């Protein structure tokens, strides 16, 4: 459910954003979709891949809800098993 929001938004935003800006925009997209307590945190990998996690912003000690990678070069979104 969260991945669909993230996947659609990351394609719109593109690689032009740094990781902090991308995290902010992805978290804002989750808020706008009705999930204000869910956040996205991630980093850019050198090979054009954004690796991220979706977290419960109210209880981050529970760990990630989901992990994902998005490859900007191949336009591929992959969910990673926890």
FIFI-891081 format. One record per atom (N, C-alpha, C): atom name; z, y, x. Coordinates in steps of 0.001 Angstrom, whole numbers. Each point is the difference from the previous one (the first is absolute). Layout:
BEGIN
NODE,name,pz,py,px
NODE,CA,Z,Y,X;
...
//
This chain:
BEGIN
NODE,name,pz,py,px
NODE,N,0,-1188,825;
NODE,CA,0,1188,-825;
NODE,C,0,1250,867;
NODE,N,901,78,988;
NODE,CA,32,1158,889;
NODE,C,-1236,30,907;
NODE,N,-438,-1177,412;
NODE,CA,-1139,-74,914;
NODE,C,-1251,618,-593;
NODE,N,-204,-156,-1288;
NODE,CA,-1182,589,-633;
NODE,C,15,1517,134;
NODE,N,1158,599,-185;
NODE,CA,140,1450,124;
NODE,C,-286,421,1437;
NODE,N,637,-704,947;
NODE,CA,-164,318,1416;
NODE,C,-1453,-196,433;
NODE,N,-590,-1122,-391;
NODE,CA,-1377,-304,406;
NODE,C,-972,1065,-490;
NODE,N,115,391,-1236;
NODE,CA,-898,1019,-543;
NODE,C,199,1341,698;
NODE,N,1250,372,206;
NODE,CA,294,1306,591;
NODE,C,-400,77,1466;
NODE,N,227,-1053,752;
NODE,CA,-320,26,1431;
NODE,C,-1505,135,221;
NODE,N,-778,-547,-895;
NODE,CA,-1461,133,109;
NODE,C,-439,1444,-247;
NODE,N,683,671,-901;
NODE,CA,-320,1396,-298;
NODE,C,408,900,1163;
NODE,N,1173,-246,558;
NODE,CA,532,838,1076;
NODE,C,-800,-167,1279;
NODE,N,-239,-1242,404;
NODE,CA,-763,-267,1209;
NODE,C,816,129,1271;
NODE,N,-667,-203,1114;
NODE,CA,638,-55,1314;
NODE,C,343,1373,570;
NODE,N,-459,1064,-630;
NODE,CA,176,1344,544;
NODE,C,1459,437,92;
NODE,N,867,-619,-773;
NODE,CA,1408,386,-31;
NODE,C,790,-713,1099;
NODE,N,1016,691,551;
NODE,CA,893,-698,912;
NODE,C,944,-866,-832;
NODE,N,754,-872,645;
NODE,CA,825,-974,-717;
NODE,C,1034,675,-896;
NODE,N,631,1068,461;
NODE,CA,1016,686,-805;
NODE,C,-611,562,-1283;
NODE,N,-1150,656,127;
NODE,CA,-668,546,-1179;
NODE,C,-460,-1106,-939;
NODE,N,-490,-1093,572;
NODE,CA,-453,-1126,-807;
NODE,C,1171,-626,-758;
NODE,N,1136,-184,680;
NODE,CA,1200,-524,-664;
NODE,C,423,892,-1156;
NODE,N,-20,1294,222;
NODE,CA,398,954,-1038;
NODE,C,-932,-84,-1201;
NODE,N,-1299,-29,252;
NODE,CA,-962,-45,-1106;
NODE,C,43,-1332,-748;
NODE,N,195,-1095,715;
NODE,CA,91,-1302,-675;
NODE,C,1272,-89,-832;
NODE,N,1106,510,521;
NODE,CA,1258,9,-760;
NODE,C,-123,896,-1230;
NODE,N,-698,1135,145;
NODE,CA,-226,892,-1136;
NODE,C,-848,-689,-1072;
NODE,N,-984,-785,416;
NODE,CA,-827,-728,-966;
NODE,C,844,-1003,-779;
NODE,N,940,-646,665;
NODE,CA,908,-926,-697;
NODE,C,864,755,-1001;
NODE,N,503,1163,394;
NODE,CA,814,822,-908;
NODE,C,-813,404,-1220;
NODE,N,-1216,465,220;
NODE,CA,-865,434,-1102;
NODE,C,-371,-1151,-919;
NODE,N,11,-1225,520;
NODE,CA,-310,-1177,-819;
NODE,C,1233,-517,-747;
NODE,N,1132,684,155;
NODE,CA,1195,-379,-741;
NODE,C,1034,-760,802;
NODE,N,-124,9,1325;
NODE,CA,946,-704,868;
NODE,C,638,981,990;
NODE,N,860,905,-493;
NODE,CA,546,1039,878;
NODE,C,948,-506,1083;
NODE,N,556,-1184,-161;
NODE,CA,952,-529,977;
NODE,C,-660,-914,1032;
NODE,N,-1302,-202,-109;
NODE,CA,-724,-881,920;
NODE,C,-739,870,1020;
NODE,N,116,-368,1281;
NODE,CA,-647,787,1046;
NODE,C,-874,-894,877;
NODE,N,-901,623,711;
NODE,CA,-873,-694,932;
NODE,C,242,549,1394;
NODE,N,186,-901,952;
NODE,CA,174,373,1405;
NODE,C,-979,-810,824;
NODE,N,-682,643,926;
NODE,CA,-951,-745,818;
NODE,C,-388,748,1253;
NODE,N,-770,-700,830;
NODE,CA,-480,569,1263;
NODE,C,-1468,-360,197;
NODE,N,-675,841,773;
NODE,CA,-1375,-287,402;
NODE,C,29,-897,1233;
NODE,N,-747,-1079,-38;
NODE,CA,-181,-852,1176;
NODE,C,-1251,487,738;
NODE,N,-102,-257,1290;
NODE,CA,-1130,527,786;
NODE,C,-1385,-414,-502;
NODE,N,-127,-1144,-619;
NODE,CA,-1320,-485,-409;
NODE,C,-436,498,-1381;
NODE,N,570,1113,-463;
NODE,CA,-407,576,-1280;
NODE,C,629,-686,-1195;
NODE,N,1165,-609,210;
NODE,CA,705,-695,-1073;
NODE,C,1280,757,-316;
NODE,N,253,204,-1284;
NODE,CA,1268,564,-451;
NODE,C,858,-1160,-469;
NODE,N,1145,-190,618;
NODE,CA,922,-1077,-366;
NODE,C,1191,629,-701;
NODE,N,276,-459,-1228;
NODE,CA,1051,636,-776;
NODE,C,872,-964,-764;
NODE,N,1093,571,-494;
NODE,CA,921,-729,-865;
NODE,C,291,856,-1223;
NODE,N,278,-680,-1086;
NODE,CA,422,655,-1228;
NODE,C,1474,-327,-159;
NODE,N,820,1060,-140;
NODE,CA,1456,-151,-2;
NODE,C,619,607,-1249;
NODE,N,1171,-530,-354;
NODE,CA,832,616,-1025;
NODE,C,756,1129,686;
NODE,N,-333,1228,-324;
NODE,CA,598,1161,648;
NODE,C,1474,176,-281;
NODE,N,514,-654,-1027;
NODE,CA,1420,98,-318;
NODE,C,835,-1034,730;
NODE,N,-619,-1100,443;
NODE,CA,732,-1053,698;
NODE,C,-902,-621,1064;
NODE,N,-164,704,1083;
NODE,CA,-904,-464,1053;
NODE,C,588,-1166,781;
NODE,N,1274,-300,-188;
NODE,CA,619,-1118,715;
NODE,C,-513,-1351,-492;
NODE,N,-655,-19,-1137;
NODE,CA,-533,-1255,-532;
NODE,C,-1310,-398,682;
NODE,N,-532,890,828;
NODE,CA,-1246,-308,710;
NODE,C,-1218,345,-830;
NODE,N,-1178,-283,543;
NODE,CA,-1237,366,-700;
NODE,C,-224,-809,-1275;
NODE,N,-566,657,-968;
NODE,CA,-437,-667,-1226;
NODE,C,-1311,-723,298;
NODE,N,-874,710,701;
NODE,CA,-1301,-561,391;
NODE,C,-417,595,1338;
NODE,N,-816,-765,731;
NODE,CA,-621,479,1243;
NODE,C,-1505,-61,-178;
NODE,N,-703,917,658;
NODE,CA,-1450,10,-116;
NODE,C,-629,588,1254;
NODE,N,-1282,-242,137;
NODE,CA,-828,635,1020;
NODE,C,-1272,497,-668;
NODE,N,-426,1159,435;
NODE,CA,-1284,509,-460;
NODE,C,-838,327,1229;
NODE,N,-1170,-612,88;
NODE,CA,-905,226,1115;
NODE,C,-1032,1042,-435;
NODE,N,64,1183,608;
NODE,CA,-908,1080,-369;
NODE,C,-1440,-304,388;
NODE,N,-202,-756,1070;
NODE,CA,-1353,-290,465;
NODE,C,-725,-972,-925;
NODE,N,720,-979,-524;
NODE,CA,-634,-1012,-861;
NODE,C,318,208,-1482;
NODE,N,824,1012,-324;
NODE,CA,417,265,-1376;
NODE,C,629,-1244,-631;
NODE,N,936,-617,756;
NODE,CA,637,-1233,-442;
NODE,C,1492,211,-178;
NODE,N,495,-321,-1184;
NODE,CA,1427,86,-302;
NODE,C,547,-1414,-62;
NODE,N,1059,-282,769;
NODE,CA,568,-1338,79;
NODE,C,1492,60,-221;
NODE,N,505,-830,-888;
NODE,CA,1437,-152,-190;
NODE,C,501,-1014,1026;
NODE,N,1117,311,642;
NODE,CA,578,-857,1024;
NODE,C,1224,-702,-588;
NODE,N,68,-1294,187;
NODE,CA,1148,-763,-489;
NODE,C,1281,479,667;
NODE,N,1057,91,-779;
NODE,CA,1310,389,550;
NODE,C,681,-1162,637;
//
